[in-house]
Amino acid sequence: MSDILKNSLAQNGGIKKGDILLKINDRTLRDIIDYQIIAEEPQLKLSIKRGKKTKTINILKDEGEPVGIRFDSSIFNTLRHCQNKCIFCFLDQMPRGLRKSLYIKDDDFRLSFLYGNFITLTNLDDKDIRRIIDQRLSPLYVSLHSTDTKIRKTMLQPKNDMALKHLKALVGAGIEINIQIVLCPGINDGPNLRDTLEVLDADFSDARSIGIVPVGLTKYRDSLYPLRNFTANECEQLIQQISPMQEKYVKEMNGSWIFLSDEFYISAGVALPSVDHYEDFPQLENGIGIAAKFSHEIEENLRSFKVCRTLEEQYTILTGVLAAPLLKKEFGKIQKKIGGNFNVIGLPNDYFGTTVSVAGLITGKDIIKNFKKEKPEGTLLIPDVMLNSDNLFIDDLSIQDIENELNVSVRIMPVEGKALLEKILDLGER
């Protein structure tokens, strides 16, 4: 156990940080899900290992009262790893030298439920499916890519592919499923995508959403399956292919059901759909609807935002190449409303290659390299999506490293509209 909350039932019962929880009410816990379910019972008998000794601690609790235990990990037994050899796997395209956790190929349904990780359903058996249904582990996020057996074999190279059977059971049991299709030019796009969507419409119409995203390619693809990025024309053709389907589902299901990644619209030079198109943003973390949501939040909050004073400070805002045009437009609105001088820079990704254009994969080294000769103007604002929970870039450089190397003040910028505006005004008052 990583921590025991002060004055909690656990602390008052004698449990200490570093103790190992063996069982609760004589049941072995597989993960935090089991713990959360069992911990709702009014009487708890905890078997604790401290050093070489084992002891039992009894706790009586009210309904909904927390026990006060925190854990190092959400998974107590073995993490489920991916058994496939996907031709587009991003982890296979990463250079050496990054933190070890970035190379872990998880494919664990518990992480899908807890954190929205995408899973393939190819390493599950009927017992796993029964647990998901019995414990109502919903929603889940499933990488499907195609319903065609031959195409799936080419793309995933699975050892055992019962994914469609498992998907049918889960959807039929009322588990909310958000499906992902990673689209690869010449493989699962065009007619095959049409066929896949027809199968999903016929057999899996109760799925919550279908998100279509482009394959992500780095410069580290030596000896890997030959893949390429979509052209602007192909992105436009895809939008034309999917738009009539979305209109159909709006009439039949009161929702678009199929959603395209922002990248397709931006690459094609086609206007993004309105914020209403994305409903409750079921696949926001998948890069679907982020741009529309950000623009909407900026516009809505600027309209009602009370400005106490006009900013005069200078700021340099970093983002990826993909989002730079959007941010330039939105920060232009901010500057017109509250003042300030905002310079948005879309940073080319030298570390992974220029084909990687999203902000979340910008490294600290690329930032330092870009500004080594010419220092950024004013305060450097970095979006929080570039950092992990420890405020480290993907190459483990910190904000302090950037400040020291460039001799510049750096601040973290939230990507939610209202919080962003409040942050900028707060910086201006310092």
C-alpha positions as CSV (number, residue, x, y, z in Angstrom):
1,M,0.0,0.0,0.0
2,S,1.5,3.3,-1.1
3,D,-0.3,5.5,1.4
4,I,-2.8,5.5,4.3
5,L,-5.0,8.6,4.6
6,K,-4.8,10.5,7.8
7,N,-7.6,9.8,10.4
8,S,-9.1,7.2,8.0
9,L,-10.6,3.9,9.0
10,A,-7.4,2.2,7.8
11,Q,-5.1,4.3,9.9
12,N,-7.3,4.1,13.0
13,G,-7.4,0.3,12.5
14,G,-3.6,0.1,12.6
15,I,-2.8,-0.2,8.9
16,K,0.5,1.4,7.9
17,K,2.1,2.6,4.6
18,G,4.1,-0.3,3.1
19,D,1.8,-3.0,4.4
20,I,0.8,-5.6,1.9
21,L,-2.9,-6.4,1.6
22,L,-3.3,-10.1,1.1
23,K,-7.1,-10.6,1.3
24,I,-10.3,-8.9,2.3
25,N,-13.0,-11.1,3.8
26,D,-11.0,-14.1,2.8
27,R,-11.0,-13.1,-0.9
28,T,-7.8,-12.5,-2.9
29,L,-7.9,-9.2,-4.8
30,R,-6.9,-9.2,-8.4
31,D,-7.0,-5.4,-8.9
32,I,-8.4,-2.1,-7.6
33,I,-11.8,-3.0,-9.1
34,D,-12.1,-6.0,-6.8
35,Y,-11.0,-3.8,-3.9
36,Q,-13.5,-1.1,-4.6
37,I,-16.4,-3.6,-4.8
38,I,-15.4,-5.6,-1.7
39,A,-14.6,-2.4,0.3
40,E,-18.3,-1.4,0.0
41,E,-19.2,-4.2,2.4
42,P,-20.0,-3.0,6.0
43,Q,-17.7,-5.5,7.7
44,L,-14.2,-5.9,6.5
45,K,-11.6,-8.5,7.6
46,L,-8.2,-7.4,6.1
47,S,-5.3,-9.9,6.0
48,I,-2.2,-7.8,6.2
49,K,1.5,-8.7,5.7
50,R,4.0,-6.5,7.5
51,G,7.6,-7.7,7.1
52,K,7.6,-11.4,7.9
53,K,4.4,-11.2,10.0
54,T,0.8,-11.6,8.9
55,K,-2.0,-10.1,10.9
56,T,-5.8,-9.6,10.7
57,I,-7.5,-6.2,11.1
58,N,-11.3,-5.9,11.4
59,I,-13.0,-2.7,10.2
60,L,-16.7,-1.7,10.6
61,K,-17.8,1.0,8.2
62,D,-20.9,3.0,7.1
63,E,-22.3,2.8,3.6
64,G,-20.1,4.8,1.2
65,E,-17.4,5.5,3.8
66,P,-13.9,5.2,2.4
67,V,-11.4,2.9,4.0
68,G,-8.5,5.2,3.3
69,I,-6.0,3.0,1.5
70,R,-4.0,4.0,-1.6
71,F,-2.1,1.6,-3.8
72,D,1.0,1.7,-6.0
73,S,-0.8,0.2,-8.9
74,S,-4.3,-0.5,-10.1
75,I,-3.3,-4.1,-11.0
76,F,-2.4,-6.4,-8.2
77,N,-1.8,-9.5,-10.2
78,T,-0.1,-9.8,-13.7
79,L,-0.8,-7.1,-16.2
80,R,-2.2,-8.4,-19.5
81,H,0.2,-7.7,-22.3
82,C,-0.6,-7.5,-26.0
83,Q,0.0,-10.8,-27.8
84,N,-0.5,-9.3,-31.3
85,K,2.1,-8.0,-33.8
86,C,0.2,-5.1,-35.2
87,I,1.8,-3.6,-38.3
88,F,1.1,-0.1,-37.2
89,C,2.0,-0.4,-33.5
90,F,3.5,2.9,-32.4
91,L,5.6,1.3,-29.7
92,D,7.5,-0.7,-32.4
93,Q,8.4,2.7,-33.9
94,M,9.9,4.3,-30.8
95,P,13.6,4.9,-30.4
96,R,15.6,3.6,-27.5
97,G,16.3,5.7,-24.4
98,L,12.8,6.7,-23.3
99,R,11.4,5.7,-19.9
100,K,10.7,2.0,-19.6
101,S,7.0,2.3,-19.0
102,L,6.5,3.7,-22.5
103,Y,7.5,0.4,-24.0
104,I,4.9,-1.7,-22.2
105,K,2.4,-3.1,-24.6
106,D,-0.6,-3.5,-22.3
107,D,-3.8,-5.0,-23.6
108,D,-5.7,-5.2,-20.3
109,F,-9.5,-4.8,-20.1
110,R,-9.1,-3.4,-16.6
111,L,-7.1,-0.5,-17.8
112,S,-9.6,0.1,-20.5
113,F,-12.4,0.4,-17.9
114,L,-10.3,2.4,-15.5
115,Y,-8.4,4.8,-17.8
116,G,-9.9,4.4,-21.3
117,N,-7.0,2.4,-22.8
118,F,-7.9,0.7,-26.0
119,I,-7.8,-3.1,-26.0
120,T,-8.1,-5.7,-28.8
121,L,-10.2,-8.4,-27.0
122,T,-7.8,-11.0,-28.6
123,N,-6.3,-12.2,-25.2
124,L,-9.6,-12.8,-23.4
125,D,-11.5,-16.0,-22.7
126,D,-15.1,-16.6,-21.7
127,K,-14.3,-16.3,-18.0
128,D,-12.9,-12.7,-18.6
129,I,-16.1,-11.8,-20.6
130,R,-18.2,-13.1,-17.7
131,R,-16.3,-11.0,-15.2
132,I,-16.7,-7.9,-17.3
133,I,-20.5,-8.5,-17.6
134,D,-21.0,-9.5,-13.9
135,Q,-19.0,-6.5,-12.5
136,R,-20.4,-4.1,-15.2
137,L,-17.0,-2.9,-16.3
138,S,-18.4,-0.3,-18.6
139,P,-17.5,1.6,-20.7
140,L,-14.7,-0.3,-22.6
141,Y,-12.6,1.0,-25.5
142,V,-11.9,-1.6,-28.2
143,S,-9.5,-1.4,-31.1
144,L,-11.2,-3.3,-33.9
145,H,-9.7,-2.0,-37.2
146,S,-11.7,-4.3,-39.5
147,T,-14.3,-7.0,-39.4
148,D,-12.8,-8.9,-42.3
149,T,-10.9,-11.9,-41.0
150,K,-8.1,-11.7,-43.6
151,I,-7.6,-8.0,-43.1
152,R,-7.5,-8.5,-39.3
153,K,-4.9,-11.2,-39.7
154,T,-2.7,-8.9,-41.8
155,M,-3.1,-5.9,-39.4
156,L,-3.0,-7.5,-36.0
157,Q,-1.4,-10.9,-36.6
158,P,-3.2,-12.3,-33.5
159,K,-2.4,-15.6,-31.9
160,N,-6.1,-16.1,-31.2
161,D,-8.8,-14.0,-32.6
162,M,-12.2,-14.3,-30.9
163,A,-12.6,-10.5,-30.8
164,L,-15.9,-10.3,-32.8
165,K,-17.4,-13.1,-30.7
166,H,-16.4,-11.3,-27.5
167,L,-17.6,-8.0,-28.8
168,K,-21.0,-9.5,-29.6
169,A,-21.4,-10.8,-26.1
170,L,-20.4,-7.6,-24.5
171,V,-22.6,-5.4,-26.6
172,G,-25.5,-7.8,-26.1
173,A,-25.0,-7.6,-22.4
174,G,-25.3,-3.9,-22.3
175,I,-21.6,-3.1,-21.9
176,E,-20.9,0.3,-23.4
177,I,-18.3,-0.1,-26.1
178,N,-16.4,2.6,-28.0
179,I,-14.8,1.2,-31.1
180,Q,-11.5,2.4,-32.6
181,I,-10.5,1.9,-36.3
182,V,-6.9,2.8,-37.0
183,L,-7.0,3.4,-40.7
184,C,-4.1,2.4,-42.9
185,P,-4.0,3.5,-46.6
186,G,-4.6,0.7,-49.0
187,I,-5.3,-1.9,-46.3
188,N,-8.5,-1.3,-44.3
189,D,-9.8,1.9,-45.9
190,G,-12.1,2.4,-48.9
191,P,-14.3,-0.6,-49.7
192,N,-13.1,-2.5,-46.7
193,L,-13.9,0.3,-44.4
194,R,-17.4,0.5,-46.0
195,D,-17.8,-3.3,-45.4
196,T,-16.6,-3.0,-41.8
197,L,-19.1,-0.2,-41.0
198,E,-21.9,-2.2,-42.6
199,V,-21.1,-5.2,-40.4
200,L,-21.0,-2.9,-37.3
201,D,-24.3,-1.4,-38.3
202,A,-26.0,-4.8,-38.8
203,D,-24.5,-6.7,-35.8
204,F,-23.1,-4.1,-33.3
205,S,-25.5,-1.1,-33.6
206,D,-25.7,-0.9,-29.8
207,A,-22.0,0.1,-29.6
208,R,-21.7,3.6,-28.2
209,S,-19.4,5.1,-30.9
210,I,-17.0,4.3,-33.7
211,G,-13.9,6.5,-33.9
212,I,-11.7,6.4,-37.1
213,V,-8.1,7.7,-36.7
214,P,-5.2,7.8,-39.1
215,V,-2.2,5.5,-38.6
216,G,0.7,7.3,-36.8
217,L,4.1,6.8,-38.3
218,T,7.5,7.8,-36.9
219,K,10.9,7.9,-38.7
220,Y,11.9,4.7,-36.9
221,R,10.3,2.1,-39.3
222,D,13.3,0.2,-40.6
223,S,12.3,-3.5,-41.3
224,L,8.7,-2.8,-40.4
225,Y,5.6,-3.3,-42.6
226,P,5.6,-0.7,-45.4
227,L,3.0,2.0,-44.4
228,R,2.4,5.6,-45.4
229,N,0.4,8.5,-44.3
230,F,-2.9,9.7,-45.9
231,T,-2.7,12.4,-48.5
232,A,-4.8,15.5,-48.3
233,N,-6.9,14.3,-51.2
234,E,-7.5,10.9,-49.5
235,C,-8.5,12.6,-46.3
236,E,-11.1,14.6,-48.2
237,Q,-12.4,11.4,-49.9
238,L,-12.8,9.8,-46.5
239,I,-14.8,12.7,-45.2
240,Q,-17.0,12.5,-48.3
241,Q,-17.4,8.7,-47.7
242,I,-18.4,9.0,-44.1
243,S,-20.5,12.2,-44.1
244,P,-23.6,10.6,-45.6
245,M,-23.4,7.8,-43.1
246,Q,-23.2,10.3,-40.2
247,E,-26.2,12.1,-41.6
248,K,-28.1,8.8,-41.8
249,Y,-27.4,7.9,-38.2
250,V,-28.3,11.4,-37.0
251,K,-31.8,10.7,-38.3
252,E,-32.0,7.1,-37.2
253,M,-30.0,7.2,-33.9
254,N,-30.1,10.8,-33.0
255,G,-26.3,10.9,-33.1
256,S,-23.5,10.7,-35.7
257,W,-22.3,7.3,-34.2
258,I,-19.2,7.4,-36.5
259,F,-16.6,10.0,-35.7
260,L,-13.5,11.0,-37.7
261,S,-10.3,12.2,-36.1
262,D,-9.6,15.9,-36.1
263,E,-6.5,15.2,-38.1
264,F,-8.5,14.1,-41.2
265,Y,-10.4,17.4,-41.4
266,I,-7.3,19.5,-40.7
267,S,-5.2,17.6,-43.3
268,A,-7.9,17.9,-45.9
269,G,-8.4,21.6,-45.3
270,V,-12.1,20.9,-44.5
271,A,-13.9,22.8,-41.8
272,L,-14.4,20.9,-38.6
273,P,-17.9,19.8,-37.6
274,S,-19.7,21.9,-35.0
275,V,-19.3,21.0,-31.3
276,D,-22.8,19.5,-31.3
277,H,-21.7,16.9,-33.8
278,Y,-19.5,15.2,-31.1
279,E,-22.4,14.9,-28.6
280,D,-20.7,14.1,-25.3
281,F,-17.3,13.5,-26.9
282,P,-17.1,9.7,-26.4
283,Q,-13.6,9.5,-27.9
284,L,-12.0,12.8,-26.9
285,E,-8.8,11.2,-25.7
286,N,-8.5,9.6,-29.1
287,G,-8.1,13.0,-30.8
288,I,-11.7,13.2,-31.9
289,G,-13.4,16.5,-31.2
290,I,-10.6,18.2,-29.3
291,A,-10.3,21.1,-31.8
292,A,-14.1,21.8,-31.9
293,K,-14.3,21.6,-28.1
294,F,-11.4,24.0,-27.6
295,S,-12.7,26.6,-30.0
296,H,-16.2,26.4,-28.5
297,E,-14.8,26.8,-24.9
298,I,-12.7,29.8,-25.9
299,E,-15.6,31.5,-27.7
300,E,-18.1,30.8,-24.9
301,N,-15.8,31.9,-22.1
302,L,-14.6,35.0,-23.9
303,R,-18.1,36.1,-24.4
304,S,-18.9,36.1,-20.7
305,F,-15.4,36.7,-19.4
306,K,-15.0,39.7,-17.2
307,V,-11.6,41.3,-17.8
308,C,-10.3,43.4,-14.9
309,R,-7.4,44.8,-16.9
310,T,-5.7,44.6,-20.3
311,L,-2.6,42.4,-20.6
312,E,0.7,43.8,-21.9
313,E,2.9,40.8,-21.5
314,Q,4.4,38.7,-24.3
315,Y,3.9,34.9,-24.5
316,T,5.2,32.2,-26.8
317,I,2.7,29.3,-27.0
318,L,4.1,25.9,-28.1
319,T,2.0,23.2,-29.8
320,G,2.4,20.6,-32.5
321,V,2.3,21.4,-36.2
322,L,-1.2,20.0,-36.6
323,A,-2.8,22.3,-34.0
324,A,-0.9,25.5,-34.8
325,P,-3.3,27.0,-37.2
326,L,-6.2,26.5,-34.8
327,L,-4.3,27.9,-31.8
328,K,-3.2,31.0,-33.8
329,K,-6.9,31.7,-34.6
330,E,-8.1,31.2,-31.0
331,F,-5.2,33.2,-29.4
332,G,-6.0,35.9,-31.9
333,K,-9.4,36.1,-30.3
334,I,-7.9,36.1,-26.9
335,Q,-5.5,38.9,-27.7
336,K,-8.3,41.0,-29.2
337,K,-10.4,40.6,-26.0
338,I,-7.8,40.9,-23.2
339,G,-4.7,42.2,-24.8
340,G,-1.3,40.6,-24.6
341,N,1.0,39.5,-27.4
342,F,0.7,35.9,-28.2
343,N,3.0,34.1,-30.6
344,V,1.9,30.5,-31.4
345,I,4.6,28.2,-32.7
346,G,3.9,24.8,-34.2
347,L,7.1,22.9,-33.3
348,P,8.3,20.3,-35.9
349,N,9.0,16.9,-34.3
350,D,12.6,16.1,-35.0
351,Y,12.8,13.4,-32.3
352,F,10.1,11.1,-33.8
353,G,10.0,12.6,-37.3
354,T,8.1,15.3,-39.0
355,T,5.2,13.0,-39.8
356,V,4.4,13.1,-36.1
357,S,2.5,16.4,-35.7
358,V,0.6,16.2,-32.4
359,A,1.5,18.3,-29.4
360,G,1.6,15.3,-27.0
361,L,4.7,13.8,-28.5
362,I,6.9,16.9,-28.5
363,T,10.0,16.3,-26.5
364,G,12.0,18.5,-24.2
365,K,15.0,18.1,-26.5
366,D,13.1,19.4,-29.5
367,I,12.0,22.5,-27.5
368,I,15.6,23.2,-26.5
369,K,16.9,22.6,-30.0
370,N,14.3,24.9,-31.6
371,F,15.1,27.8,-29.3
372,K,18.8,27.3,-28.6
373,K,19.8,30.0,-31.2
374,E,16.9,32.4,-30.8
375,K,15.2,32.7,-27.3
376,P,11.4,32.6,-27.3
377,E,9.7,36.0,-26.6
378,G,8.3,36.5,-23.1
379,T,6.9,33.6,-21.1
380,L,6.9,30.2,-22.7
381,L,3.6,28.5,-22.4
382,I,3.6,24.7,-22.8
383,P,0.3,22.7,-23.0
384,D,-0.2,20.2,-20.3
385,V,-0.7,17.4,-22.9
386,M,3.1,17.5,-23.5
387,L,3.7,16.4,-19.9
388,N,2.9,13.4,-17.7
389,S,1.5,13.4,-14.2
390,D,5.1,14.2,-12.9
391,N,5.3,17.2,-15.3
392,L,8.0,15.4,-17.4
393,F,8.2,15.4,-21.2
394,I,8.2,12.1,-23.0
395,D,12.0,12.1,-22.9
396,D,12.0,12.7,-19.2
397,L,13.2,16.3,-19.3
398,S,11.4,18.7,-16.9
399,I,10.2,22.2,-17.0
400,Q,13.2,23.2,-14.9
401,D,15.5,21.7,-17.6
402,I,13.8,23.9,-20.2
403,E,14.1,27.0,-18.1
404,N,17.8,26.3,-17.3
405,E,18.8,25.6,-20.9
406,L,16.9,28.5,-22.5
407,N,17.0,31.0,-19.6
408,V,13.3,31.6,-20.0
409,S,10.3,31.5,-17.7
410,V,8.0,28.5,-18.5
411,R,4.5,27.9,-17.4
412,I,2.1,25.0,-18.0
413,M,-1.0,25.8,-20.0
414,P,-4.3,24.0,-19.5
415,V,-6.1,23.1,-22.7
416,E,-9.6,23.7,-21.4
417,G,-11.0,27.0,-22.4
418,K,-12.0,28.6,-19.2
419,A,-9.0,27.3,-17.2
420,L,-6.7,28.6,-20.0
421,L,-8.1,32.1,-19.8
422,E,-7.9,32.2,-16.1
423,K,-4.3,31.0,-16.2
424,I,-3.3,33.7,-18.7
425,L,-4.9,36.4,-16.5
426,D,-3.3,35.0,-13.4
427,L,0.1,35.1,-15.1
428,G,-0.5,38.7,-16.1
429,E,-1.0,39.7,-12.5
430,R,2.3,38.3,-11.3
